[in-house]
């Protein structure tokens, strides 16, 4: 076998590579391209190297031999390494006088444009230790001035000797690059150091937040200035102060955070009351990622009820507005008024709607039996009804008409009479009747006793018969609602109602009956101010109490422990407790229904957790308190044997004399809105956990981000409450909050 290295002779430039190959021919004439055991070598490894694949790299000029060997056979090739031509740059020493100037590198090799330029930094002498002098562009073929000083680069090209490039950056004007506060937030007495190329900087040209800076000292790379605390007189001035020059240049936005008078910085999971002065200029301290809930509640309705028996529907509106006072650079150019929400009146329907799903289109407790004359047989009846009796009935629900014939279809325990329109009797079979009977059985065996514990023994009845009347009508359009008087109630239902639907509704309406009797009996024997009708039964405590009792009935029916976490699950049967948090606007507490019910449940749980009361005692305390409205007889003429304590006196007796109903509502609202996001026990959401995961959280009127200059203005019904979410990206916010009612109270809660 014979060997032959190819090429046998070659020339190569120092620094370049060349590949050799070998051909082996056997005795039979076969040619082998890669014979087994092939090894490569060179005669002088200081002049060239070669790898196992035959790739030679030339190191320096001169001749060198390449050897290919298989066993005892070998073959040689001769290589002449010559000197590479020099890379000639268009400039080898460059002065750049403006930060950001770019030098595009160009060169030639042997009279032709150089290809594949490569640049690497060899050394750098910086004016500022933290500021590089020059940097390479993303393409790698340009040098960009970055800071004062000098840098040396090596520039290489294919088949050429590298060249050196010297770059000097000497700005023609003063330049500031960085600011070094003495602490994260500086105030009067602190100093701020400005770093840059400042040998010719005039002290008069330095501005901080637009105002001339007080220079304390300087050298060619540093300027020391005095910080100051921002006074309240400049409310909208931001915490972040921008540094600028009237003569010279600032590279990138330079700023630092200043202390401001009156800044508020509550700990996460705590709330603070706000004064009128703070509301006019509400400054939140800068905290990266901080979020706040600015909550309000107007106590007018609560305060007025001390001396005035307000009507069932007590309606008025008031305006609230929260404005972000900052407008940082780079924010949207639209005006604040263009981006703000326009005031919108909540409709009467939404202000009275039962957000829990009860949906009482005509829900109201009649203080007098308005739809039936006092001589009507359902009031004066002395003989007990029996199944099959038919009588004329005038519905309270106007959609049912003015007069209908109803028939008694069932009597439970001898005194609870169930009647329905004659035309509905034939359909009261199967699943319809069975679902009602299941709920009625639980109500008779548990619900009545629960009501008697809460609102005293004695069941409401119509006349001498001693019976309670319930009129049920199939109402696919208006079903799901009811209306109660002091002696009876009527309900409409839809197809497919489960026992939990029925239990929810009849417990709600029975609570109205017990509540009316409780108020009527206690009012007549206590104070002449409460002898008309049932006195003081307003929507918030009437509908709120009815929902509160109905929710408690459902919880007991489902067998769920009182302090077990509740997640929303809408009427899925006894295996799941139907309970939910707040939908939509939080401004309906005084409107009653589910919002008021959840507030009352929160009070109950606080009595259990904080005062170690039994659940039953706490339930009775809250139910009797709310049945007597906020103050009960506490503000009436002394000397009467008043037994209706009212919710405020009851809670102060159990939770302490400092208990404040407005503060309690805000605490409850924050605990709902915070959704277990803080570790605070006070603001722990006792009733509903992870409610936002189910889309039923206590949502804000609007989210305001510090510096975007937006606002929210809303018209709120009744003595409503609500909150605005404030988000701070570390700048520190400035807000202004107003209400058209002078007594509206505000708290700031730190969420994150």
Beta strands, then each sheet from edge to edge (+ up, - down):
strand 1: 2-6
strand 2: 9-13
strand 3: 17-19
strand 4: 21-25
strand 5: 31-32
strand 6: 39-42
strand 7: 48-50
strand 8: 55-58
strand 9: 62-70
strand 10: 73-82
strand 11: 85-89
strand 12: 93-96
strand 13: 102-104
strand 14: 107-109
strand 15: 112-113
strand 16: 118-126
strand 17: 134-136
strand 18: 142-145
strand 19: 149-156
strand 20: 160-161
strand 21: 163-169
strand 22: 175-181
strand 23: 185-186
strand 24: 191-197
strand 25: 206-208
strand 26: 211-212
strand 27: 215-218
strand 28: 222-226
strand 29: 240-245
strand 30: 249-250
strand 31: 254-258
strand 32: 271-273
strand 33: 282-283
strand 34: 288-297
strand 35: 317-324
strand 36: 390-393
strand 37: 404-412
strand 38: 416-421
strand 39: 468-474
strand 40: 482-484
strand 41: 488-493
strand 42: 703-705
strand 43: 711-717
strand 44: 721-729
strand 45: 734-739
strand 46: 745-750
sheet 1: 1+ 4- 5+
sheet 2: 2+ 10+ 9- 6+
sheet 3: 3+ 8- 7+
sheet 4: 15+ 14- 11+ 20+
sheet 5: 12+ 21+ 19- 16+
sheet 6: 13+ 18- 17+
sheet 7: 27+ 28- 24+ 22- 30-
sheet 8: 23+ 31+ 29- 25+ 26-
sheet 9: 32+ 46- 34+ 44- 42-
sheet 10: 33+ 45- 35+ 43-
sheet 11: 36+ 37- 38+ 39+ 41+ 40-
end
